[in-house]
Amino acid sequence: MLPGVYGFTWNIGHLIFLGIFYTVVVVIATTFVVCSLRARKDLKARKDELIRWHLDFEDLPEAARHCRHELAGEVDYRLCPNEFDCRKCAQHREFEARKSALAVASNKAHGEENTLGFDMPPDRMYHRGHTWVKPEANDTVTIGLDDFGNRLLGKPDHVTLPEVGSKLQVNGTAWEIKKQNTTLRILAPIDGEVIATGGPEQEWYLKVKTNGNGVNTTHLLRNGEIQPWLLREMERLQLALAQEGVGESLADGGVLVDDPAQQQPEVNWDAVWGEMFLEP
Protein backbone atom coordinates (compact mmCIF):
# COMPACT_ATOMS: atom_id res chain seq x y z
CA MET A 1 0.00 0.00 0.00
CA LEU A 2 1.02 3.61 -0.64
CA PRO A 3 0.29 6.77 1.35
CA GLY A 4 -3.10 8.22 0.44
CA VAL A 5 -4.61 4.83 -0.28
CA TYR A 6 -7.55 3.83 1.90
CA GLY A 7 -6.44 1.65 4.77
CA PHE A 8 -2.80 2.82 4.73
CA THR A 9 -1.23 3.28 8.16
CA TRP A 10 2.25 4.29 9.09
CA ASN A 11 3.92 1.27 10.65
CA ILE A 12 7.23 -0.52 10.43
CA GLY A 13 6.01 -2.95 7.76
CA HIS A 14 4.80 -0.16 5.48
CA LEU A 15 8.01 1.82 6.03
CA ILE A 16 10.09 -1.17 4.93
CA PHE A 17 7.83 -1.70 1.91
CA LEU A 18 8.07 1.96 0.89
CA GLY A 19 11.83 1.91 1.29
CA ILE A 20 12.16 -1.09 -1.01
CA PHE A 21 9.58 0.26 -3.47
CA TYR A 22 11.22 3.66 -3.93
CA THR A 23 14.68 2.08 -4.07
CA VAL A 24 13.53 -0.07 -6.99
CA VAL A 25 11.96 2.99 -8.68
CA VAL A 26 15.20 4.96 -8.31
CA VAL A 27 17.30 2.06 -9.65
CA ILE A 28 15.01 1.63 -12.68
CA ALA A 29 14.99 5.35 -13.39
CA THR A 30 18.76 5.61 -13.01
CA THR A 31 19.31 2.61 -15.26
CA PHE A 32 17.03 4.11 -17.90
CA VAL A 33 18.84 7.45 -17.81
CA VAL A 34 22.28 5.81 -17.97
CA CYS A 35 21.24 3.54 -20.85
CA SER A 36 19.76 6.50 -22.73
CA LEU A 37 22.95 8.50 -22.31
CA ARG A 38 25.10 5.55 -23.40
CA ALA A 39 22.87 4.91 -26.41
CA ARG A 40 23.16 8.54 -27.43
CA LYS A 41 26.93 8.46 -27.00
CA ASP A 42 27.20 5.23 -28.99
CA LEU A 43 25.15 6.68 -31.83
CA LYS A 44 27.36 9.74 -31.91
CA ALA A 45 30.41 7.49 -32.09
CA ARG A 46 28.79 5.47 -34.91
CA LYS A 47 28.78 2.36 -32.78
CA ASP A 48 25.35 1.77 -34.23
CA GLU A 49 27.17 0.56 -37.36
CA LEU A 50 29.17 -1.94 -35.33
CA ILE A 51 26.03 -3.15 -33.57
CA ARG A 52 24.31 -3.57 -36.94
CA TRP A 53 27.26 -5.54 -38.32
CA HIS A 54 27.36 -7.72 -35.19
CA LEU A 55 23.70 -8.63 -35.69
CA ASP A 56 24.14 -9.17 -39.43
CA PHE A 57 27.17 -11.41 -38.89
CA GLU A 58 25.26 -13.55 -36.41
CA ASP A 59 22.52 -13.99 -39.05
CA LEU A 60 24.92 -15.09 -41.79
CA PRO A 61 24.74 -18.79 -42.71
CA GLU A 62 27.66 -20.95 -41.67
CA ALA A 63 28.87 -21.17 -45.26
CA ALA A 64 29.55 -17.43 -45.23
CA ARG A 65 31.45 -17.37 -41.92
CA HIS A 66 34.40 -19.63 -42.63
CA CYS A 67 37.80 -18.33 -41.54
CA ARG A 68 40.24 -17.12 -44.17
CA HIS A 69 42.78 -19.68 -42.91
CA GLU A 70 40.37 -22.50 -43.74
CA LEU A 71 39.85 -21.05 -47.21
CA ALA A 72 43.63 -20.93 -47.68
CA GLY A 73 43.96 -24.57 -46.64
CA GLU A 74 45.86 -23.84 -43.42
CA VAL A 75 43.27 -25.58 -41.24
CA ASP A 76 40.60 -28.18 -42.03
CA TYR A 77 37.68 -26.36 -40.45
CA ARG A 78 37.32 -23.05 -38.68
CA LEU A 79 34.57 -20.45 -38.42
CA CYS A 80 35.59 -16.85 -37.88
CA PRO A 81 34.98 -15.88 -34.23
CA ASN A 82 35.78 -12.20 -34.79
CA GLU A 83 33.28 -11.03 -37.41
CA PHE A 84 35.97 -10.92 -40.13
CA ASP A 85 38.07 -8.46 -38.12
CA CYS A 86 41.42 -10.24 -37.92
CA ARG A 87 42.98 -7.18 -36.28
CA LYS A 88 41.76 -8.42 -32.90
CA CYS A 89 42.36 -12.13 -33.49
CA ALA A 90 45.28 -13.72 -31.63
CA GLN A 91 44.91 -16.93 -33.65
CA HIS A 92 45.40 -14.98 -36.89
CA ARG A 93 48.81 -13.82 -35.68
CA GLU A 94 49.68 -17.42 -34.79
CA PHE A 95 48.66 -18.65 -38.25
CA GLU A 96 50.73 -15.93 -39.88
CA ALA A 97 53.74 -16.77 -37.72
CA ARG A 98 53.54 -20.44 -38.76
CA LYS A 99 53.53 -19.74 -42.47
CA SER A 100 56.58 -21.22 -44.15
CA ALA A 101 58.77 -19.64 -46.78
CA LEU A 102 57.11 -22.00 -49.27
CA ALA A 103 53.68 -20.57 -48.41
CA VAL A 104 55.01 -17.03 -48.84
CA ALA A 105 56.44 -17.94 -52.23
CA SER A 106 53.12 -19.54 -53.17
CA ASN A 107 51.30 -16.33 -52.24
CA LYS A 108 53.59 -14.34 -54.51
CA ALA A 109 53.08 -16.81 -57.32
CA HIS A 110 49.33 -16.35 -57.04
CA GLY A 111 49.61 -12.57 -57.31
CA GLU A 112 48.10 -12.55 -60.78
CA GLU A 113 45.62 -10.03 -62.10
CA ASN A 114 43.30 -12.64 -63.62
CA THR A 115 41.98 -15.01 -60.94
CA LEU A 116 39.38 -17.60 -62.02
CA GLY A 117 38.39 -15.22 -64.80
CA PHE A 118 37.94 -12.28 -62.42
CA ASP A 119 40.00 -9.11 -62.69
CA MET A 120 41.64 -8.97 -59.23
CA PRO A 121 44.78 -6.77 -59.47
CA PRO A 122 47.50 -7.90 -57.04
CA ASP A 123 48.27 -4.33 -55.94
CA ARG A 124 44.99 -4.30 -53.98
CA MET A 125 43.61 -5.95 -50.86
CA TYR A 126 40.10 -7.37 -50.67
CA HIS A 127 37.32 -7.28 -48.09
CA ARG A 128 34.95 -10.23 -47.64
CA GLY A 129 32.08 -7.90 -48.59
CA HIS A 130 33.55 -7.57 -52.12
CA THR A 131 35.30 -4.23 -51.92
CA TRP A 132 38.96 -3.60 -52.70
CA VAL A 133 41.47 -1.26 -51.09
CA LYS A 134 44.42 0.22 -52.97
CA PRO A 135 47.06 2.11 -50.93
CA GLU A 136 47.97 5.52 -52.32
CA ALA A 137 50.39 8.29 -51.32
CA ASN A 138 50.04 10.47 -48.22
CA ASP A 139 48.21 7.93 -46.04
CA THR A 140 45.26 7.65 -48.39
CA VAL A 141 43.56 4.66 -50.00
CA THR A 142 41.18 4.21 -52.90
CA ILE A 143 38.17 1.92 -52.43
CA GLY A 144 36.08 0.21 -55.09
CA LEU A 145 33.81 -2.75 -55.74
CA ASP A 146 35.67 -5.90 -56.82
CA ASP A 147 35.03 -7.65 -60.13
CA PHE A 148 32.88 -10.36 -58.55
CA GLY A 149 30.65 -7.71 -56.96
CA ASN A 150 30.50 -5.63 -60.13
CA ARG A 151 29.43 -8.60 -62.26
CA LEU A 152 26.91 -9.85 -59.73
CA LEU A 153 25.20 -6.46 -59.44
CA GLY A 154 25.60 -5.16 -62.96
CA LYS A 155 24.94 -1.48 -63.54
CA PRO A 156 23.39 0.13 -60.44
CA ASP A 157 20.16 2.06 -60.76
CA HIS A 158 21.36 4.56 -58.16
CA VAL A 159 24.34 5.02 -55.85
CA THR A 160 24.27 6.90 -52.54
CA LEU A 161 27.77 7.96 -51.52
CA PRO A 162 28.81 9.44 -48.17
CA GLU A 163 29.63 13.13 -47.93
CA VAL A 164 33.23 14.25 -48.01
CA GLY A 165 34.37 14.46 -44.40
CA SER A 166 32.31 11.45 -43.32
CA LYS A 167 33.99 8.86 -41.11
CA LEU A 168 34.13 5.20 -42.13
CA GLN A 169 34.39 2.24 -39.79
CA VAL A 170 35.40 -1.26 -40.83
CA ASN A 171 32.23 -3.28 -41.56
CA GLY A 172 30.08 -0.17 -41.27
CA THR A 173 28.32 1.38 -44.26
CA ALA A 174 30.64 2.61 -47.01
CA TRP A 175 27.94 3.45 -49.56
CA GLU A 176 24.57 2.17 -50.76
CA ILE A 177 23.57 0.82 -54.14
CA LYS A 178 20.01 0.60 -55.42
CA LYS A 179 19.28 -2.12 -57.94
CA GLN A 180 15.74 -2.91 -59.01
CA ASN A 181 13.74 -2.65 -55.78
CA THR A 182 16.68 -3.47 -53.52
CA THR A 183 18.84 -1.03 -51.56
CA LEU A 184 22.10 -2.77 -50.74
CA ARG A 185 24.57 -1.65 -48.09
CA ILE A 186 28.21 -2.03 -49.15
CA LEU A 187 30.48 -2.65 -46.17
CA ALA A 188 33.42 -0.35 -45.47
CA PRO A 189 36.71 -2.25 -45.78
CA ILE A 190 38.76 0.22 -43.77
CA ASP A 191 38.64 3.01 -41.17
CA GLY A 192 39.17 6.62 -42.21
CA GLU A 193 37.74 9.91 -43.47
CA VAL A 194 36.21 10.29 -46.91
CA ILE A 195 38.14 12.88 -48.93
CA ALA A 196 36.68 12.25 -52.41
CA THR A 197 33.88 10.29 -54.05
CA GLY A 198 33.68 8.61 -57.44
CA GLY A 199 31.21 6.03 -58.73
CA PRO A 200 30.75 3.20 -61.24
CA GLU A 201 31.92 5.37 -64.14
CA GLN A 202 35.20 6.16 -62.39
CA GLU A 203 35.67 2.47 -61.44
CA TRP A 204 36.28 3.53 -57.85
CA TYR A 205 33.88 4.81 -55.22
CA LEU A 206 35.79 6.45 -52.37
CA LYS A 207 39.14 7.95 -51.53
CA VAL A 208 39.82 7.78 -47.82
CA LYS A 209 42.37 9.41 -45.53
CA THR A 210 43.61 7.03 -42.87
CA ASN A 211 44.72 8.03 -39.39
CA GLY A 212 48.27 8.78 -40.48
CA ASN A 213 49.90 6.17 -38.25
CA GLY A 214 49.83 3.45 -40.87
CA VAL A 215 46.49 1.82 -41.62
CA ASN A 216 45.90 -1.67 -40.22
CA THR A 217 44.93 -3.95 -43.10
CA THR A 218 45.36 -7.26 -41.27
CA HIS A 219 41.72 -8.18 -41.88
CA LEU A 220 41.92 -7.80 -45.67
CA LEU A 221 42.62 -10.68 -48.07
CA ARG A 222 45.56 -10.65 -50.46
CA ASN A 223 47.79 -12.71 -52.74
CA GLY A 224 47.23 -16.46 -52.46
CA GLU A 225 44.10 -16.03 -50.36
CA ILE A 226 42.11 -14.56 -53.25
CA GLN A 227 41.65 -17.67 -55.43
CA PRO A 228 40.33 -20.03 -52.72
CA TRP A 229 38.06 -17.27 -51.44
CA LEU A 230 36.57 -16.70 -54.90
CA LEU A 231 36.07 -20.44 -55.33
CA ARG A 232 34.09 -20.51 -52.10
CA GLU A 233 32.13 -17.42 -53.16
CA MET A 234 31.11 -19.09 -56.41
CA GLU A 235 29.96 -22.11 -54.38
CA ARG A 236 27.95 -19.85 -52.09
CA LEU A 237 26.40 -18.10 -55.08
CA GLN A 238 25.35 -21.39 -56.64
CA LEU A 239 23.85 -22.49 -53.32
CA ALA A 240 21.95 -19.21 -52.96
CA LEU A 241 20.59 -19.59 -56.51
CA ALA A 242 19.66 -23.22 -55.89
CA GLN A 243 17.60 -22.09 -52.92
CA GLU A 244 15.80 -19.74 -55.29
CA GLY A 245 15.00 -22.63 -57.61
CA VAL A 246 17.61 -21.83 -60.25
CA GLY A 247 19.21 -25.11 -61.19
CA GLU A 248 21.44 -24.01 -64.03
CA SER A 249 24.68 -22.11 -63.67
CA LEU A 250 24.74 -18.39 -64.36
CA ALA A 251 28.27 -18.64 -65.64
CA ASP A 252 29.76 -18.59 -69.12
CA GLY A 253 32.56 -21.12 -69.36
CA GLY A 254 32.95 -21.16 -65.58
CA VAL A 255 33.04 -17.35 -65.31
CA LEU A 256 30.26 -15.31 -63.71
CA VAL A 257 28.37 -13.38 -66.39
CA ASP A 258 27.67 -9.66 -66.05
CA ASP A 259 24.37 -8.68 -64.45
CA PRO A 260 22.80 -12.15 -64.04
CA ALA A 261 19.60 -10.52 -62.77
CA GLN A 262 18.87 -9.57 -66.36
CA GLN A 263 19.00 -13.24 -67.38
CA GLN A 264 16.98 -14.56 -64.43
CA PRO A 265 14.53 -11.79 -63.43
CA GLU A 266 12.28 -14.26 -61.60
CA VAL A 267 14.95 -14.86 -58.92
CA ASN A 268 14.63 -13.11 -55.57
CA TRP A 269 17.80 -11.11 -56.09
CA ASP A 270 17.22 -9.15 -52.90
CA ALA A 271 17.97 -12.36 -50.96
CA VAL A 272 20.86 -13.43 -53.21
CA TRP A 273 22.59 -10.04 -53.12
CA GLY A 274 22.08 -9.79 -49.39
CA GLU A 275 23.67 -13.22 -48.95
CA MET A 276 26.70 -12.46 -51.11
CA PHE A 277 27.33 -8.95 -49.80
CA LEU A 278 27.05 -10.12 -46.16
CA GLU A 279 23.76 -8.36 -45.48
CA PRO A 280 21.28 -11.16 -44.66
Phi and psi in degrees as a GROMACS rama.xvg file:
@    title "Ramachandran Plot"
@    xaxis  label "Phi"
@    yaxis  label "Psi"
@TYPE xy
-117.912  155.34  LEU-2
-55.7453  139.326  PRO-3
94.4994  -12.2529  GLY-4
-88.4315  138.273  VAL-5
-56.0395  131.741  TYR-6
93.8902  -5.33736  GLY-7
-72.5223  136.542  PHE-8
-135.232  147.988  THR-9
-82.0944  110.416  TRP-10
-146.043  174.852  ASN-11
-61.7729  -37.6477  ILE-12
-63.2233  -45.1753  GLY-13
-67.4437  -35.6759  HIS-14
-63.1408  -41.6939  LEU-15
-64.6852  -43.6354  ILE-16
-59.4704  -46.3386  PHE-17
-64.4421  -38.1322  LEU-18
-61.1315  -45.5318  GLY-19
-66.1972  -43.7908  ILE-20
-58.4145  -51.2145  PHE-21
-72.4061  -26.3106  TYR-22
-64.8028  -44.4354  THR-23
-61.923  -43.1041  VAL-24
-60.2398  -44.1001  VAL-25
-64.9865  -41.7709  VAL-26
-62.8594  -44.9591  VAL-27
-63.1017  -44.8828  ILE-28
-63.9504  -42.9357  ALA-29
-63.6742  -42.939  THR-30
-61.3752  -42.0914  THR-31
-62.0679  -44.956  PHE-32
-64.8077  -44.8751  VAL-33
-62.4927  -44.8325  VAL-34
-62.5263  -39.351  CYS-35
-63.5695  -44.0326  SER-36
-65.3904  -40.8022  LEU-37
-65.8294  -41.0274  ARG-38
-61.9297  -41.2888  ALA-39
-65.4941  -41.2399  ARG-40
-64.9568  -41.7756  LYS-41
-63.594  -40.1256  ASP-42
-64.0541  -40.8822  LEU-43
-63.5033  -34.5284  LYS-44
-86.5672  5.92646  ALA-45
63.6718  25.151  ARG-46
-71.0639  -13.5101  LYS-47
-60.0621  -32.4855  ASP-48
-66.7272  -40.6827  GLU-49
-67.4908  -38.8876  LEU-50
-63.0195  -43.2713  ILE-51
-62.0793  -43.2161  ARG-52
-66.1233  -38.5644  TRP-53
-58.3368  -45.49  HIS-54
-67.862  -41.2025  LEU-55
-63.2928  -42.0778  ASP-56
-63.269  -40.5721  PHE-57
-63.267  -27.7976  GLU-58
-86.4088  -9.9326  ASP-59
-66.4911  143.829  LEU-60
-66.7434  159.12  PRO-61
-56.5976  -36.5895  GLU-62
-60.8848  -22.0205  ALA-63
-93.8968  -6.20334  ALA-64
-110.79  16.4201  ARG-65
-70.1163  142.541  HIS-66
-67.2242  147.98  CYS-67
-59.9159  -30.5272  ARG-68
-74.0568  -25.7063  HIS-69
-71.3745  -44.332  GLU-70
-59.4864  -35.1007  LEU-71
-82.9823  0.0561807  ALA-72
79.9185  16.6954  GLY-73
-86.9836  -14.3253  GLU-74
-150.732  148.463  VAL-75
-68.1204  -41.7625  ASP-76
-152.761  130.815  TYR-77
-165.136  127.31  ARG-78
-94.6116  145.894  LEU-79
-70.7641  123.72  CYS-80
-93.9582  2.05145  PRO-81
-123.804  23.9561  ASN-82
56.6694  40.3293  GLU-83
63.1037  23.7979  PHE-84
-112.336  84.9668  ASP-85
-68.4281  -10.7139  CYS-86
-62.5105  -25.7984  ARG-87
-111.029  20.3173  LYS-88
-106.933  113.107  CYS-89
-66.1668  -35.7012  ALA-90
-65.1351  -32.6976  GLN-91
-61.7432  -43.6001  HIS-92
-62.3871  -36.5021  ARG-93
-67.0163  -42.6382  GLU-94
-60.7344  -44.3025  PHE-95
-63.9504  -38.4387  GLU-96
-66.9045  -27.8625  ALA-97
-86.1126  -8.37064  ARG-98
-63.94  134.552  LYS-99
-87.492  168.549  SER-100
-61.2932  -31.3345  ALA-101
-64.1993  -41.4036  LEU-102
-65.5749  -38.5606  ALA-103
-64.2076  -43.1557  VAL-104
-63.3255  -37.4959  ALA-105
-63.8264  -40.3663  SER-106
-59.4008  -43.2343  ASN-107
-65.8441  -37.9517  LYS-108
-65.6438  -28.2983  ALA-109
-87.1158  3.10569  HIS-110
-77.2683  59.0514  GLY-111
-104.598  151.335  GLU-112
-73.0255  -34.4856  GLU-113
-99.7115  113.03  ASN-114
-122.976  111.213  THR-115
55.6255  32.2712  LEU-116
86.4175  -3.29039  GLY-117
-97.7219  144.198  PHE-118
-84.5157  100.497  ASP-119
-126.784  81.4588  MET-120
-55.6092  135.979  PRO-121
-73.0359  -8.15071  PRO-122
-86.092  11.1799  ASP-123
-124.735  159.987  ARG-124
-114.109  154.922  MET-125
-126.813  136.497  TYR-126
-94.5787  150.475  HIS-127
-65.5001  -14.8845  ARG-128
-89.8693  13.4574  GLY-129
72.7603  38.1604  HIS-130
-114.217  158.486  THR-131
-118.999  156.737  TRP-132
-128.626  125.122  VAL-133
-118.714  116.487  LYS-134
-64.9954  139.157  PRO-135
-124.688  -175.138  GLU-136
-74.2109  161.584  ALA-137
60.0505  42.3215  ASN-138
58.8591  35.7779  ASP-139
-118.702  159.561  THR-140
-136  154.255  VAL-141
-107.29  140.33  THR-142
-124.209  136.091  ILE-143
-144.983  -179.836  GLY-144
-94.1504  131.396  LEU-145
-72.1661  171.185  ASP-146
-64.1538  -35.713  ASP-147
-60.6592  -48.6127  PHE-148
-64.2421  -41.1529  GLY-149
-61.2806  -44.0349  ASN-150
-67.9881  -40.8007  ARG-151
-66.048  -36.986  LEU-152
-86.3304  -34.4663  LEU-153
73.3119  -159.189  GLY-154
-75.6094  123.019  LYS-155
-67.2993  149.916  PRO-156
-77.6818  -32.7269  ASP-157
-159.849  146.305  HIS-158
-125.574  130.49  VAL-159
-109.986  110.937  THR-160
-100.59  152.281  LEU-161
-70.8234  158.038  PRO-162
-72.9131  150.272  GLU-163
-59.8379  134.353  VAL-164
99.8799  -12.7492  GLY-165
-68.052  150.663  SER-166
-98.2465  135.985  LYS-167
-105.767  146.912  LEU-168
-125.117  141.032  GLN-169
-53.5325  128.927  VAL-170
71.6361  5.87882  ASN-171
-85.7474  -169.248  GLY-172
-81.3281  124.101  THR-173
-91.0076  -51.9601  ALA-174
-158.815  173.902  TRP-175
-122.846  143.315  GLU-176
-121.933  131.851  ILE-177
-104.751  127.768  LYS-178
-138.328  123.282  LYS-179
55.4028  -123.967  GLN-180
-102.547  16.9597  ASN-181
-109.901  132.946  THR-182
-106.924  115.902  THR-183
-108.39  131.558  LEU-184
-89.9383  122.744  ARG-185
-94.0415  127.234  ILE-186
-76.7636  140.642  LEU-187
-71.9698  130.55  ALA-188
-87.367  -8.12086  PRO-189
-156.818  158.269  ILE-190
-86.52  148.912  ASP-191
155.599  -173.878  GLY-192
-112.557  131.371  GLU-193
-70.0396  125.373  VAL-194
-114.877  -12.5278  ILE-195
-162.831  152.748  ALA-196
-126.078  146.148  THR-197
-122.339  -120.022  GLY-198
158.64  -175.822  GLY-199
-57.7017  -36.3745  PRO-200
-67.1839  -33.0289  GLU-201
-83.636  -10.6053  GLN-202
66.7267  15.4022  GLU-203
-147.286  158.531  TRP-204
-113.701  -40.3352  TYR-205
-138.594  146.927  LEU-206
-114.71  132.239  LYS-207
-128.602  136.327  VAL-208
-93.0585  123.311  LYS-209
-84.2597  -177.545  THR-210
-73.5167  -5.22231  ASN-211
90.4568  -9.31663  GLY-212
-102.562  17.4923  ASN-213
89.4561  110.947  GLY-214
-72.2481  140.24  VAL-215
-88.0187  112.169  ASN-216
-112.653  22.446  THR-217
-55.8088  -33.7558  THR-218
-80.216  -6.89154  HIS-219
-92.2237  146.269  LEU-220
-83.4756  152.646  LEU-221
-160.037  164.951  ARG-222
48.9103  -124.661  ASN-223
-67.6705  -8.48939  GLY-224
-78.7844  -19.5757  GLU-225
-67.9771  -47.9329  ILE-226
-61.9516  -50.231  GLN-227
-64.2416  -31.3249  PRO-228
-65.1998  -45.7423  TRP-229
-65.0891  -36.5261  LEU-230
-59.2134  -44.4249  LEU-231
-67.9702  -34.9823  ARG-232
-66.0723  -38.7784  GLU-233
-64.2834  -38.3404  MET-234
-63.6809  -42.9181  GLU-235
-64.4746  -38.8594  ARG-236
-63.6344  -45.3242  LEU-237
-61.801  -39.0124  GLN-238
-65.2743  -43.1666  LEU-239
-62.8275  -38.5379  ALA-240
-71.2327  -36.0246  LEU-241
-62.924  -36.7807  ALA-242
-67.1988  -22.0359  GLN-243
-91.5167  4.29236  GLU-244
85.5644  15.5725  GLY-245
-98.0914  107.439  VAL-246
-84.7935  -29.1153  GLY-247
-89.3489  156.163  GLU-248
-73.8919  143.868  SER-249
-99.9317  40.5093  LEU-250
-122.319  154.459  ALA-251
-114.622  104.164  ASP-252
66.9904  31.0038  GLY-253
88.5773  -0.0178699  GLY-254
-112.137  135.555  VAL-255
-61.939  127.572  LEU-256
-76.6572  160.242  VAL-257
-73.6057  135.939  ASP-258
51.5903  62.8357  ASP-259
-62.8605  -19.0982  PRO-260
-62.6315  -26.3467  ALA-261
-70.5403  -30.0341  GLN-262
-84.4215  -29.1231  GLN-263
-128.984  68.6797  GLN-264
-66.7745  -17.3688  PRO-265
-77.5076  -12.6534  GLU-266
-71.8943  145.423  VAL-267
-77.7698  83.263  ASN-268
-70.1793  -22.2392  TRP-269
-55.4698  -47.3268  ASP-270
-68.8317  -42.3733  ALA-271
-66.0428  -47.6601  VAL-272
-62.4657  -41.5567  TRP-273
-59.4986  -41.9003  GLY-274
-62.2119  -46.6036  GLU-275
-78.489  -27.2361  MET-276
-99.3884  18.2997  PHE-277
62.2778  39.1264  LEU-278
-132.006  74.5262  GLU-279
